[in-house]
Amino acid sequence: MTEPVVSRKTYALTYGGLLLLTVATTLLSYIDMGPFNMVVALVIAVVKASLIAAVFMHALYESTLVRVVLAGGILWFLILISLTMTDYLTRYR
Amino acid sequence: MTEVMLFGGLFMAFSVYRIAHARAFDLGSNDMSIVLGSLNTAVLISSSFTMALSVHAAQEGKTRRLAWFLGATIVIGALFLGIKFTEYYLHYQDRKVPGVWFETNTPDAAGFQMFYVFYFLMTCLHALHMTVGLAILLTLLGMTLLGRFSREYHNPVVLTGLYWHFVDIVWVFLYAIFYLPGRHL
């Protein structure tokens, strides 16, 4: 079928990066940042998920069509969250 | 896409309850075993790495190496489930399984129990995906040993890789919302 699009070195570097980010997010969670503990945890999770999708899942190397489908999934999820939050984030005051 | 919506709906419901019971959900998160949770995150990322190397081996047509990496992915994936079930057992001993035997002395007991409802629902759904993934990987390993895959034909390996990495991504977020937010308390 196809030739390998990603070298094993790239995979190894990504793996190392993911482990480092896991250690970082775990250590950061011990610091009291008020409401930003959740924000920091989620931002690092998004970075890790992006690394997995881009390199392990080859999203970086796919055609535009595949990337549009991926972006569509993320977009629909964001619509789900943001429209719900317009209600619940303004409710308890 | 359907999987994003399946887990996405649960993530959204979790957010709604977290906003309503912020303190109780932080206390619930503080209750989690950070050691087992972080260890499991590293374990699952490792299995994604060996899965990526499996796909790499398949694309090069090196079936011997493919079989070894598939086997490694299966072993590491099973290790994840083992650690996860150890955690469940500890919750069980701790009377933290939602239901009539649930015990807590936190102020917002209902919200605190709700945290555990989401925790069990979402991590069990994730563990179910892992189990299905392991079954598929075992099938792939069998097919590899029977010589069904080659440089020309190995699409099932690539597709299973996508599934496995997706399940890994879901765990990255589960780890972030269940184990980390209340750690500093």
Interface residues (C-beta under 8 A of the other chain):
Chain A: M1 T2 E3 P4 V5 V6 R8 Y11 A12 T14 Y15 L18 L19 T22 T25 T26 S29 Y30 I31 D32 M33 N37 M38 A41 L42 I44 A45 K48 A49 I52 A53 V55 F56 M57 V69 G72 G73 I74 W76 F77 L80 I81 T84 M85 Y88 L89 R91 Y92
Chain B: M1 V4 M5 G8 G9 F11 M12 S15 V16 I19 A20 I34 S38 T41 A42 I45 S46 S48 F49 M51 A52 L53 H56 Q59 E60 R151 E152 Y153 H154 N155 G161 L162 H165 F166 D168 I169 V172 F173 Y175 A176 I177 Y179 L180 P181 G182 R183 H184
